[in-house]
Amino acid sequence: MIKALQTAAAIAVGFALLVGFGYALNAGVNRAERAECIKWQEQARQFAGFYLTSWQAAQCEHHGINVWQAVQCEHHDINVWQTKKN
């Protein structure tokens, strides 16, 4: 009986550690992604013609940072994203 309780406690502690690690990892990734978006936002203000790729725009939209408008790149056959000017 005691052995079963020890095993159950070890499993519960292991599960709690795993969930805690997953939560910390997710929070860290979200913080890093938001920091990237803020950096891109500042660069868009500094550099004329600054553009974002579609995955960058999607990342920033996911975190609710600025609004991006699709534009066609003149020199390439790919779509790029550019910030809206206020």
PDB file of N, CA, C and O in Angstrom:
ATOM      1  N   MET A   1       0.819  -1.198   0.000  1.00  0.00           N
ATOM      2  CA  MET A   1       0.000   0.000   0.000  1.00  0.00           C
ATOM      3  C   MET A   1       0.861   1.258   0.000  1.00  0.00           C
ATOM      4  O   MET A   1       0.606   2.190  -0.763  1.00  0.00           O
ATOM      5  N   ILE A   2       1.870   1.283   0.847  1.00  0.00           N
ATOM      6  CA  ILE A   2       2.755   2.446   0.919  1.00  0.00           C
ATOM      7  C   ILE A   2       3.530   2.599  -0.389  1.00  0.00           C
ATOM      8  O   ILE A   2       3.750   3.717  -0.854  1.00  0.00           O
ATOM      9  N   LYS A   3       3.937   1.489  -0.975  1.00  0.00           N
ATOM     10  CA  LYS A   3       4.663   1.508  -2.248  1.00  0.00           C
ATOM     11  C   LYS A   3       3.786   2.117  -3.347  1.00  0.00           C
ATOM     12  O   LYS A   3       4.274   2.887  -4.174  1.00  0.00           O
ATOM     13  N   ALA A   4       2.518   1.778  -3.357  1.00  0.00           N
ATOM     14  CA  ALA A   4       1.593   2.319  -4.354  1.00  0.00           C
ATOM     15  C   ALA A   4       1.405   3.820  -4.171  1.00  0.00           C
ATOM     16  O   ALA A   4       1.327   4.560  -5.151  1.00  0.00           O
ATOM     17  N   LEU A   5       1.332   4.276  -2.911  1.00  0.00           N
ATOM     18  CA  LEU A   5       1.203   5.705  -2.646  1.00  0.00           C
ATOM     19  C   LEU A   5       2.461   6.459  -3.067  1.00  0.00           C
ATOM     20  O   LEU A   5       2.370   7.561  -3.608  1.00  0.00           O
ATOM     21  N   GLN A   6       3.621   5.881  -2.826  1.00  0.00           N
ATOM     22  CA  GLN A   6       4.878   6.511  -3.242  1.00  0.00           C
ATOM     23  C   GLN A   6       4.951   6.617  -4.765  1.00  0.00           C
ATOM     24  O   GLN A   6       5.387   7.634  -5.304  1.00  0.00           O
ATOM     25  N   THR A   7       4.528   5.573  -5.441  1.00  0.00           N
ATOM     26  CA  THR A   7       4.531   5.577  -6.903  1.00  0.00           C
ATOM     27  C   THR A   7       3.557   6.632  -7.429  1.00  0.00           C
ATOM     28  O   THR A   7       3.887   7.386  -8.344  1.00  0.00           O
ATOM     29  N   ALA A   8       2.370   6.682  -6.852  1.00  0.00           N
ATOM     30  CA  ALA A   8       1.380   7.665  -7.275  1.00  0.00           C
ATOM     31  C   ALA A   8       1.883   9.085  -7.009  1.00  0.00           C
ATOM     32  O   ALA A   8       1.673   9.976  -7.832  1.00  0.00           O
ATOM     33  N   ALA A   9       2.531   9.302  -5.893  1.00  0.00           N
ATOM     34  CA  ALA A   9       3.069  10.629  -5.568  1.00  0.00           C
ATOM     35  C   ALA A   9       4.180  11.004  -6.547  1.00  0.00           C
ATOM     36  O   ALA A   9       4.252  12.150  -6.990  1.00  0.00           O
ATOM     37  N   ALA A  10       5.038  10.056  -6.885  1.00  0.00           N
ATOM     38  CA  ALA A  10       6.119  10.324  -7.832  1.00  0.00           C
ATOM     39  C   ALA A  10       5.554  10.668  -9.214  1.00  0.00           C
ATOM     40  O   ALA A  10       6.058  11.567  -9.886  1.00  0.00           O
ATOM     41  N   ILE A  11       4.521   9.962  -9.628  1.00  0.00           N
ATOM     42  CA  ILE A  11       3.888  10.254 -10.913  1.00  0.00           C
ATOM     43  C   ILE A  11       3.249  11.638 -10.887  1.00  0.00           C
ATOM     44  O   ILE A  11       3.374  12.391 -11.853  1.00  0.00           O
ATOM     45  N   ALA A  12       2.569  11.984  -9.802  1.00  0.00           N
ATOM     46  CA  ALA A  12       1.925  13.291  -9.682  1.00  0.00           C
ATOM     47  C   ALA A  12       2.958  14.415  -9.703  1.00  0.00           C
ATOM     48  O   ALA A  12       2.747  15.436 -10.358  1.00  0.00           O
ATOM     49  N   VAL A  13       4.068  14.238  -8.996  1.00  0.00           N
ATOM     50  CA  VAL A  13       5.122  15.253  -8.974  1.00  0.00           C
ATOM     51  C   VAL A  13       5.743  15.387 -10.365  1.00  0.00           C
ATOM     52  O   VAL A  13       5.980  16.501 -10.832  1.00  0.00           O
ATOM     53  N   GLY A  14       6.004  14.269 -11.022  1.00  0.00           N
ATOM     54  CA  GLY A  14       6.564  14.299 -12.369  1.00  0.00           C
ATOM     55  C   GLY A  14       5.636  15.002 -13.343  1.00  0.00           C
ATOM     56  O   GLY A  14       6.089  15.792 -14.171  1.00  0.00           O
ATOM     57  N   PHE A  15       4.357  14.728 -13.253  1.00  0.00           N
ATOM     58  CA  PHE A  15       3.383  15.370 -14.120  1.00  0.00           C
ATOM     59  C   PHE A  15       3.326  16.873 -13.856  1.00  0.00           C
ATOM     60  O   PHE A  15       3.278  17.672 -14.792  1.00  0.00           O
ATOM     61  N   ALA A  16       3.333  17.256 -12.571  1.00  0.00           N
ATOM     62  CA  ALA A  16       3.311  18.680 -12.216  1.00  0.00           C
ATOM     63  C   ALA A  16       4.553  19.392 -12.749  1.00  0.00           C
ATOM     64  O   ALA A  16       4.452  20.515 -13.241  1.00  0.00           O
ATOM     65  N   LEU A  17       5.709  18.762 -12.659  1.00  0.00           N
ATOM     66  CA  LEU A  17       6.934  19.353 -13.193  1.00  0.00           C
ATOM     67  C   LEU A  17       6.860  19.507 -14.709  1.00  0.00           C
ATOM     68  O   LEU A  17       7.288  20.524 -15.256  1.00  0.00           O
ATOM     69  N   LEU A  18       6.321  18.506 -15.379  1.00  0.00           N
ATOM     70  CA  LEU A  18       6.179  18.553 -16.829  1.00  0.00           C
ATOM     71  C   LEU A  18       5.236  19.674 -17.259  1.00  0.00           C
ATOM     72  O   LEU A  18       5.534  20.402 -18.205  1.00  0.00           O
ATOM     73  N   VAL A  19       4.120  19.817 -16.584  1.00  0.00           N
ATOM     74  CA  VAL A  19       3.165  20.891 -16.892  1.00  0.00           C
ATOM     75  C   VAL A  19       3.804  22.251 -16.608  1.00  0.00           C
ATOM     76  O   VAL A  19       3.654  23.180 -17.401  1.00  0.00           O
ATOM     77  N   GLY A  20       4.504  22.373 -15.501  1.00  0.00           N
ATOM     78  CA  GLY A  20       5.176  23.625 -15.160  1.00  0.00           C
ATOM     79  C   GLY A  20       6.234  24.004 -16.184  1.00  0.00           C
ATOM     80  O   GLY A  20       6.359  25.174 -16.548  1.00  0.00           O
ATOM     81  N   PHE A  21       6.997  23.020 -16.652  1.00  0.00           N
ATOM     82  CA  PHE A  21       8.014  23.272 -17.664  1.00  0.00           C
ATOM     83  C   PHE A  21       7.359  23.725 -18.970  1.00  0.00           C
ATOM     84  O   PHE A  21       7.840  24.658 -19.613  1.00  0.00           O
ATOM     85  N   GLY A  22       6.276  23.073 -19.361  1.00  0.00           N
ATOM     86  CA  GLY A  22       5.558  23.459 -20.574  1.00  0.00           C
ATOM     87  C   GLY A  22       5.010  24.875 -20.482  1.00  0.00           C
ATOM     88  O   GLY A  22       5.085  25.639 -21.445  1.00  0.00           O
ATOM     89  N   TYR A  23       4.465  25.221 -19.339  1.00  0.00           N
ATOM     90  CA  TYR A  23       3.943  26.573 -19.146  1.00  0.00           C
ATOM     91  C   TYR A  23       5.061  27.611 -19.237  1.00  0.00           C
ATOM     92  O   TYR A  23       4.905  28.638 -19.898  1.00  0.00           O
ATOM     93  N   ALA A  24       6.188  27.346 -18.574  1.00  0.00           N
ATOM     94  CA  ALA A  24       7.318  28.281 -18.599  1.00  0.00           C
ATOM     95  C   ALA A  24       7.879  28.425 -20.011  1.00  0.00           C
ATOM     96  O   ALA A  24       8.227  29.528 -20.430  1.00  0.00           O
ATOM     97  N   LEU A  25       7.966  27.333 -20.735  1.00  0.00           N
ATOM     98  CA  LEU A  25       8.469  27.368 -22.101  1.00  0.00           C
ATOM     99  C   LEU A  25       7.543  28.193 -22.995  1.00  0.00           C
ATOM    100  O   LEU A  25       8.010  29.017 -23.781  1.00  0.00           O
ATOM    101  N   ASN A  26       6.249  27.977 -22.878  1.00  0.00           N
ATOM    102  CA  ASN A  26       5.269  28.727 -23.669  1.00  0.00           C
ATOM    103  C   ASN A  26       5.328  30.220 -23.352  1.00  0.00           C
ATOM    104  O   ASN A  26       5.282  31.049 -24.260  1.00  0.00           O
ATOM    105  N   ALA A  27       5.428  30.559 -22.089  1.00  0.00           N
ATOM    106  CA  ALA A  27       5.499  31.968 -21.697  1.00  0.00           C
ATOM    107  C   ALA A  27       6.764  32.615 -22.252  1.00  0.00           C
ATOM    108  O   ALA A  27       6.727  33.758 -22.708  1.00  0.00           O
ATOM    109  N   GLY A  28       7.870  31.899 -22.214  1.00  0.00           N
ATOM    110  CA  GLY A  28       9.125  32.436 -22.741  1.00  0.00           C
ATOM    111  C   GLY A  28       9.080  32.653 -24.247  1.00  0.00           C
ATOM    112  O   GLY A  28       9.561  33.672 -24.743  1.00  0.00           O
ATOM    113  N   VAL A  29       8.507  31.706 -24.972  1.00  0.00           N
ATOM    114  CA  VAL A  29       8.391  31.840 -26.428  1.00  0.00           C
ATOM    115  C   VAL A  29       7.484  33.016 -26.777  1.00  0.00           C
ATOM    116  O   VAL A  29       7.807  33.797 -27.672  1.00  0.00           O
ATOM    117  N   ASN A  30       6.369  33.150 -26.091  1.00  0.00           N
ATOM    118  CA  ASN A  30       5.461  34.276 -26.346  1.00  0.00           C
ATOM    119  C   ASN A  30       6.138  35.612 -26.075  1.00  0.00           C
ATOM    120  O   ASN A  30       5.960  36.564 -26.835  1.00  0.00           O
ATOM    121  N   ARG A  31       6.914  35.688 -24.994  1.00  0.00           N
ATOM    122  CA  ARG A  31       7.618  36.924 -24.670  1.00  0.00           C
ATOM    123  C   ARG A  31       8.640  37.269 -25.752  1.00  0.00           C
ATOM    124  O   ARG A  31       8.769  38.430 -26.139  1.00  0.00           O
ATOM    125  N   ALA A  32       9.366  36.262 -26.238  1.00  0.00           N
ATOM    126  CA  ALA A  32      10.365  36.482 -27.291  1.00  0.00           C
ATOM    127  C   ALA A  32       9.697  36.915 -28.598  1.00  0.00           C
ATOM    128  O   ALA A  32      10.207  37.793 -29.293  1.00  0.00           O
ATOM    129  N   GLU A  33       8.562  36.305 -28.934  1.00  0.00           N
ATOM    130  CA  GLU A  33       7.855  36.674 -30.156  1.00  0.00           C
ATOM    131  C   GLU A  33       7.340  38.108 -30.087  1.00  0.00           C
ATOM    132  O   GLU A  33       7.435  38.846 -31.067  1.00  0.00           O
ATOM    133  N   ARG A  34       6.798  38.509 -28.944  1.00  0.00           N
ATOM    134  CA  ARG A  34       6.325  39.891 -28.793  1.00  0.00           C
ATOM    135  C   ARG A  34       7.490  40.874 -28.905  1.00  0.00           C
ATOM    136  O   ARG A  34       7.348  41.942 -29.502  1.00  0.00           O
ATOM    137  N   ALA A  35       8.632  40.519 -28.338  1.00  0.00           N
ATOM    138  CA  ALA A  35       9.812  41.391 -28.419  1.00  0.00           C
ATOM    139  C   ALA A  35      10.264  41.549 -29.872  1.00  0.00           C
ATOM    140  O   ALA A  35      10.662  42.637 -30.287  1.00  0.00           O
ATOM    141  N   GLU A  36      10.201  40.460 -30.642  1.00  0.00           N
ATOM    142  CA  GLU A  36      10.553  40.549 -32.065  1.00  0.00           C
ATOM    143  C   GLU A  36       9.609  41.497 -32.795  1.00  0.00           C
ATOM    144  O   GLU A  36      10.053  42.320 -33.596  1.00  0.00           O
ATOM    145  N   CYS A  37       8.323  41.388 -32.526  1.00  0.00           N
ATOM    146  CA  CYS A  37       7.341  42.239 -33.192  1.00  0.00           C
ATOM    147  C   CYS A  37       7.566  43.710 -32.853  1.00  0.00           C
ATOM    148  O   CYS A  37       7.448  44.573 -33.723  1.00  0.00           O
ATOM    149  N   ILE A  38       7.884  43.994 -31.613  1.00  0.00           N
ATOM    150  CA  ILE A  38       8.155  45.370 -31.220  1.00  0.00           C
ATOM    151  C   ILE A  38       9.408  45.877 -31.928  1.00  0.00           C
ATOM    152  O   ILE A  38       9.457  47.032 -32.349  1.00  0.00           O
ATOM    153  N   LYS A  39      10.424  45.018 -32.062  1.00  0.00           N
ATOM    154  CA  LYS A  39      11.639  45.399 -32.780  1.00  0.00           C
ATOM    155  C   LYS A  39      11.316  45.695 -34.244  1.00  0.00           C
ATOM    156  O   LYS A  39      11.803  46.684 -34.792  1.00  0.00           O
ATOM    157  N   TRP A  40      10.503  44.854 -34.884  1.00  0.00           N
ATOM    158  CA  TRP A  40      10.118  45.067 -36.285  1.00  0.00           C
ATOM    159  C   TRP A  40       9.290  46.338 -36.427  1.00  0.00           C
ATOM    160  O   TRP A  40       9.415  47.064 -37.414  1.00  0.00           O
ATOM    161  N   GLN A  41       8.451  46.600 -35.443  1.00  0.00           N
ATOM    162  CA  GLN A  41       7.627  47.797 -35.460  1.00  0.00           C
ATOM    163  C   GLN A  41       8.521  49.045 -35.438  1.00  0.00           C
ATOM    164  O   GLN A  41       8.277  49.999 -36.177  1.00  0.00           O
ATOM    165  N   GLU A  42       9.544  49.032 -34.598  1.00  0.00           N
ATOM    166  CA  GLU A  42      10.480  50.155 -34.530  1.00  0.00           C
ATOM    167  C   GLU A  42      11.268  50.296 -35.836  1.00  0.00           C
ATOM    168  O   GLU A  42      11.496  51.409 -36.310  1.00  0.00           O
ATOM    169  N   GLN A  43      11.680  49.172 -36.412  1.00  0.00           N
ATOM    170  CA  GLN A  43      12.419  49.225 -37.668  1.00  0.00           C
ATOM    171  C   GLN A  43      11.543  49.755 -38.805  1.00  0.00           C
ATOM    172  O   GLN A  43      12.036  50.447 -39.696  1.00  0.00           O
ATOM    173  N   ALA A  44      10.273  49.439 -38.778  1.00  0.00           N
ATOM    174  CA  ALA A  44       9.353  49.936 -39.808  1.00  0.00           C
ATOM    175  C   ALA A  44       9.226  51.453 -39.733  1.00  0.00           C
ATOM    176  O   ALA A  44       9.053  52.119 -40.754  1.00  0.00           O
ATOM    177  N   ARG A  45       9.314  51.991 -38.527  1.00  0.00           N
ATOM    178  CA  ARG A  45       9.262  53.445 -38.371  1.00  0.00           C
ATOM    179  C   ARG A  45      10.563  54.101 -38.830  1.00  0.00           C
ATOM    180  O   ARG A  45      10.549  55.228 -39.323  1.00  0.00           O
ATOM    181  N   GLN A  46      11.681  53.403 -38.671  1.00  0.00           N
ATOM    182  CA  GLN A  46      12.991  53.970 -38.997  1.00  0.00           C
ATOM    183  C   GLN A  46      13.337  53.900 -40.479  1.00  0.00           C
ATOM    184  O   GLN A  46      13.899  54.844 -41.034  1.00  0.00           O
ATOM    185  N   PHE A  47      13.004  52.788 -41.116  1.00  0.00           N
ATOM    186  CA  PHE A  47      13.490  52.534 -42.463  1.00  0.00           C
ATOM    187  C   PHE A  47      12.359  52.582 -43.484  1.00  0.00           C
ATOM    188  O   PHE A  47      11.381  51.843 -43.377  1.00  0.00           O
ATOM    189  N   ALA A  48      12.503  53.458 -44.472  1.00  0.00           N
ATOM    190  CA  ALA A  48      11.515  53.534 -45.549  1.00  0.00           C
ATOM    191  C   ALA A  48      11.558  52.244 -46.357  1.00  0.00           C
ATOM    192  O   ALA A  48      12.638  51.717 -46.623  1.00  0.00           O
ATOM    193  N   GLY A  49      10.422  51.740 -46.742  1.00  0.00           N
ATOM    194  CA  GLY A  49      10.360  50.517 -47.528  1.00  0.00           C
ATOM    195  C   GLY A  49      10.537  49.249 -46.726  1.00  0.00           C
ATOM    196  O   GLY A  49      10.689  48.173 -47.304  1.00  0.00           O
ATOM    197  N   PHE A  50      10.522  49.348 -45.404  1.00  0.00           N
ATOM    198  CA  PHE A  50      10.641  48.159 -44.560  1.00  0.00           C
ATOM    199  C   PHE A  50       9.455  47.244 -44.810  1.00  0.00           C
ATOM    200  O   PHE A  50       8.325  47.718 -44.923  1.00  0.00           O
ATOM    201  N   TYR A  51       9.688  45.958 -44.898  1.00  0.00           N
ATOM    202  CA  TYR A  51       8.597  45.016 -45.141  1.00  0.00           C
ATOM    203  C   TYR A  51       8.737  43.803 -44.241  1.00  0.00           C
ATOM    204  O   TYR A  51       9.809  43.520 -43.705  1.00  0.00           O
ATOM    205  N   LEU A  52       7.636  43.098 -44.089  1.00  0.00           N
ATOM    206  CA  LEU A  52       7.590  41.854 -43.324  1.00  0.00           C
ATOM    207  C   LEU A  52       7.191  40.717 -44.243  1.00  0.00           C
ATOM    208  O   LEU A  52       6.439  40.910 -45.198  1.00  0.00           O
ATOM    209  N   THR A  53       7.692  39.550 -43.952  1.00  0.00           N
ATOM    210  CA  THR A  53       7.220  38.359 -44.662  1.00  0.00           C
ATOM    211  C   THR A  53       5.866  37.970 -44.074  1.00  0.00           C
ATOM    212  O   THR A  53       5.455  38.503 -43.044  1.00  0.00           O
ATOM    213  N   SER A  54       5.187  37.055 -44.721  1.00  0.00           N
ATOM    214  CA  SER A  54       3.843  36.684 -44.255  1.00  0.00           C
ATOM    215  C   SER A  54       3.882  36.040 -42.871  1.00  0.00           C
ATOM    216  O   SER A  54       2.964  36.249 -42.077  1.00  0.00           O
ATOM    217  N   TRP A  55       4.926  35.258 -42.561  1.00  0.00           N
ATOM    218  CA  TRP A  55       4.981  34.628 -41.236  1.00  0.00           C
ATOM    219  C   TRP A  55       5.252  35.658 -40.155  1.00  0.00           C
ATOM    220  O   TRP A  55       4.771  35.507 -39.032  1.00  0.00           O
ATOM    221  N   GLN A  56       6.017  36.707 -40.466  1.00  0.00           N
ATOM    222  CA  GLN A  56       6.256  37.756 -39.482  1.00  0.00           C
ATOM    223  C   GLN A  56       4.970  38.527 -39.198  1.00  0.00           C
ATOM    224  O   GLN A  56       4.652  38.823 -38.046  1.00  0.00           O
ATOM    225  N   ALA A  57       4.241  38.844 -40.257  1.00  0.00           N
ATOM    226  CA  ALA A  57       2.977  39.563 -40.096  1.00  0.00           C
ATOM    227  C   ALA A  57       1.986  38.726 -39.295  1.00  0.00           C
ATOM    228  O   ALA A  57       1.288  39.250 -38.427  1.00  0.00           O
ATOM    229  N   ALA A  58       1.923  37.424 -39.584  1.00  0.00           N
ATOM    230  CA  ALA A  58       1.012  36.539 -38.852  1.00  0.00           C
ATOM    231  C   ALA A  58       1.385  36.473 -37.375  1.00  0.00           C
ATOM    232  O   ALA A  58       0.513  36.460 -36.506  1.00  0.00           O
ATOM    233  N   GLN A  59       2.678  36.431 -37.097  1.00  0.00           N
ATOM    234  CA  GLN A  59       3.147  36.387 -35.708  1.00  0.00           C
ATOM    235  C   GLN A  59       2.710  37.644 -34.960  1.00  0.00           C
ATOM    236  O   GLN A  59       2.217  37.563 -33.835  1.00  0.00           O
ATOM    237  N   CYS A  60       2.891  38.797 -35.583  1.00  0.00           N
ATOM    238  CA  CYS A  60       2.534  40.052 -34.919  1.00  0.00           C
ATOM    239  C   CYS A  60       1.018  40.197 -34.767  1.00  0.00           C
ATOM    240  O   CYS A  60       0.541  40.700 -33.750  1.00  0.00           O
ATOM    241  N   GLU A  61       0.270  39.761 -35.768  1.00  0.00           N
ATOM    242  CA  GLU A  61      -1.188  39.796 -35.658  1.00  0.00           C
ATOM    243  C   GLU A  61      -1.667  38.889 -34.529  1.00  0.00           C
ATOM    244  O   GLU A  61      -2.612  39.225 -33.816  1.00  0.00           O
ATOM    245  N   HIS A  62      -1.013  37.741 -34.370  1.00  0.00           N
ATOM    246  CA  HIS A  62      -1.369  36.806 -33.295  1.00  0.00           C
ATOM    247  C   HIS A  62      -1.226  37.463 -31.921  1.00  0.00           C
ATOM    248  O   HIS A  62      -2.028  37.219 -31.020  1.00  0.00           O
ATOM    249  N   HIS A  63      -0.200  38.294 -31.775  1.00  0.00           N
ATOM    250  CA  HIS A  63       0.050  38.952 -30.488  1.00  0.00           C
ATOM    251  C   HIS A  63      -0.619  40.321 -30.394  1.00  0.00           C
ATOM    252  O   HIS A  63      -0.451  41.029 -29.401  1.00  0.00           O
ATOM    253  N   GLY A  64      -1.383  40.698 -31.432  1.00  0.00           N
ATOM    254  CA  GLY A  64      -2.124  41.953 -31.398  1.00  0.00           C
ATOM    255  C   GLY A  64      -1.249  43.190 -31.510  1.00  0.00           C
ATOM    256  O   GLY A  64      -1.596  44.246 -30.982  1.00  0.00           O
ATOM    257  N   ILE A  65      -0.124  43.069 -32.188  1.00  0.00           N
ATOM    258  CA  ILE A  65       0.783  44.197 -32.338  1.00  0.00           C
ATOM    259  C   ILE A  65       0.646  44.774 -33.735  1.00  0.00           C
ATOM    260  O   ILE A  65       0.967  44.115 -34.724  1.00  0.00           O
ATOM    261  N   ASN A  66       0.167  46.010 -33.811  1.00  0.00           N
ATOM    262  CA  ASN A  66       0.000  46.776 -35.041  1.00  0.00           C
ATOM    263  C   ASN A  66      -0.897  46.054 -36.046  1.00  0.00           C
ATOM    264  O   ASN A  66      -1.333  44.926 -35.816  1.00  0.00           O
ATOM    265  N   VAL A  67      -1.159  46.724 -37.154  1.00  0.00           N
ATOM    266  CA  VAL A  67      -1.970  46.173 -38.237  1.00  0.00           C
ATOM    267  C   VAL A  67      -1.115  46.202 -39.485  1.00  0.00           C
ATOM    268  O   VAL A  67      -0.491  47.219 -39.789  1.00  0.00           O
ATOM    269  N   TRP A  68      -1.080  45.105 -40.206  1.00  0.00           N
ATOM    270  CA  TRP A  68      -0.217  45.005 -41.379  1.00  0.00           C
ATOM    271  C   TRP A  68      -1.069  44.958 -42.637  1.00  0.00           C
ATOM    272  O   TRP A  68      -2.159  44.386 -42.641  1.00  0.00           O
ATOM    273  N   GLN A  69      -0.569  45.555 -43.687  1.00  0.00           N
ATOM    274  CA  GLN A  69      -1.288  45.606 -44.957  1.00  0.00           C
ATOM    275  C   GLN A  69      -0.465  44.882 -46.021  1.00  0.00           C
ATOM    276  O   GLN A  69       0.730  45.142 -46.165  1.00  0.00           O
ATOM    277  N   ALA A  70      -1.089  43.992 -46.754  1.00  0.00           N
ATOM    278  CA  ALA A  70      -0.375  43.242 -47.792  1.00  0.00           C
ATOM    279  C   ALA A  70      -0.057  44.156 -48.966  1.00  0.00           C
ATOM    280  O   ALA A  70      -0.903  44.937 -49.403  1.00  0.00           O
ATOM    281  N   VAL A  71       1.145  44.057 -49.466  1.00  0.00           N
ATOM    282  CA  VAL A  71       1.554  44.787 -50.668  1.00  0.00           C
ATOM    283  C   VAL A  71       2.325  43.830 -51.566  1.00  0.00           C
ATOM    284  O   VAL A  71       2.861  42.827 -51.095  1.00  0.00           O
ATOM    285  N   GLN A  72       2.380  44.133 -52.831  1.00  0.00           N
ATOM    286  CA  GLN A  72       3.128  43.301 -53.769  1.00  0.00           C
ATOM    287  C   GLN A  72       4.533  43.876 -53.906  1.00  0.00           C
ATOM    288  O   GLN A  72       4.702  45.069 -54.154  1.00  0.00           O
ATOM    289  N   CYS A  73       5.526  43.029 -53.745  1.00  0.00           N
ATOM    290  CA  CYS A  73       6.908  43.460 -53.896  1.00  0.00           C
ATOM    291  C   CYS A  73       7.198  43.663 -55.384  1.00  0.00           C
ATOM    292  O   CYS A  73       6.867  42.803 -56.199  1.00  0.00           O
ATOM    293  N   GLU A  74       7.804  44.773 -55.738  1.00  0.00           N
ATOM    294  CA  GLU A  74       8.035  45.092 -57.146  1.00  0.00           C
ATOM    295  C   GLU A  74       9.114  44.219 -57.783  1.00  0.00           C
ATOM    296  O   GLU A  74       9.050  43.942 -58.981  1.00  0.00           O
ATOM    297  N   HIS A  75      10.090  43.786 -57.014  1.00  0.00           N
ATOM    298  CA  HIS A  75      11.253  43.098 -57.571  1.00  0.00           C
ATOM    299  C   HIS A  75      11.189  41.576 -57.438  1.00  0.00           C
ATOM    300  O   HIS A  75      12.086  40.883 -57.920  1.00  0.00           O
ATOM    301  N   HIS A  76      10.163  41.052 -56.805  1.00  0.00           N
ATOM    302  CA  HIS A  76      10.066  39.614 -56.573  1.00  0.00           C
ATOM    303  C   HIS A  76       8.647  39.133 -56.880  1.00  0.00           C
ATOM    304  O   HIS A  76       7.709  39.929 -56.922  1.00  0.00           O
ATOM    305  N   ASP A  77       8.505  37.867 -57.087  1.00  0.00           N
ATOM    306  CA  ASP A  77       7.192  37.287 -57.345  1.00  0.00           C
ATOM    307  C   ASP A  77       6.527  36.776 -56.075  1.00  0.00           C
ATOM    308  O   ASP A  77       5.644  35.921 -56.134  1.00  0.00           O
ATOM    309  N   ILE A  78       6.947  37.297 -54.931  1.00  0.00           N
ATOM    310  CA  ILE A  78       6.365  36.862 -53.663  1.00  0.00           C
ATOM    311  C   ILE A  78       5.616  38.022 -53.033  1.00  0.00           C
ATOM    312  O   ILE A  78       5.900  39.185 -53.322  1.00  0.00           O
ATOM    313  N   ASN A  79       4.676  37.709 -52.188  1.00  0.00           N
ATOM    314  CA  ASN A  79       3.976  38.742 -51.446  1.00  0.00           C
ATOM    315  C   ASN A  79       4.762  39.071 -50.191  1.00  0.00           C
ATOM    316  O   ASN A  79       5.272  38.173 -49.521  1.00  0.00           O
ATOM    317  N   VAL A  80       4.860  40.333 -49.872  1.00  0.00           N
ATOM    318  CA  VAL A  80       5.498  40.787 -48.642  1.00  0.00           C
ATOM    319  C   VAL A  80       4.487  41.635 -47.885  1.00  0.00           C
ATOM    320  O   VAL A  80       3.421  41.953 -48.411  1.00  0.00           O
ATOM    321  N   TRP A  81       4.812  41.994 -46.677  1.00  0.00           N
ATOM    322  CA  TRP A  81       3.887  42.739 -45.828  1.00  0.00           C
ATOM    323  C   TRP A  81       4.546  44.045 -45.411  1.00  0.00           C
ATOM    324  O   TRP A  81       5.732  44.071 -45.085  1.00  0.00           O
ATOM    325  N   GLN A  82       3.782  45.120 -45.422  1.00  0.00           N
ATOM    326  CA  GLN A  82       4.313  46.419 -45.066  1.00  0.00           C
ATOM    327  C   GLN A  82       3.373  47.055 -44.033  1.00  0.00           C
ATOM    328  O   GLN A  82       2.165  46.822 -44.048  1.00  0.00           O
ATOM    329  N   THR A  83       3.951  47.856 -43.142  1.00  0.00           N
ATOM    330  CA  THR A  83       3.127  48.464 -42.107  1.00  0.00           C
ATOM    331  C   THR A  83       2.242  49.540 -42.693  1.00  0.00           C
ATOM    332  O   THR A  83       2.595  50.198 -43.672  1.00  0.00           O
ATOM    333  N   LYS A  84       1.077  49.707 -42.072  1.00  0.00           N
ATOM    334  CA  LYS A  84       0.192  50.826 -42.424  1.00  0.00           C
ATOM    335  C   LYS A  84       0.773  52.088 -41.819  1.00  0.00           C
ATOM    336  O   LYS A  84       1.216  52.082 -40.671  1.00  0.00           O
ATOM    337  N   LYS A  85       0.775  53.134 -42.558  1.00  0.00           N
ATOM    338  CA  LYS A  85       1.235  54.429 -42.045  1.00  0.00           C
ATOM    339  C   LYS A  85       0.054  55.169 -41.470  1.00  0.00           C
ATOM    340  O   LYS A  85      -0.983  55.310 -42.118  1.00  0.00           O
ATOM    341  N   ASN A  86       0.216  55.647 -40.233  1.00  0.00           N
ATOM    342  CA  ASN A  86      -0.876  56.378 -39.578  1.00  0.00           C
ATOM    343  C   ASN A  86      -0.838  57.827 -39.939  1.00  0.00           C
ATOM    344  O   ASN A  86      -1.680  58.599 -39.482  1.00  0.00           O
TER     345      ASN A  86
END
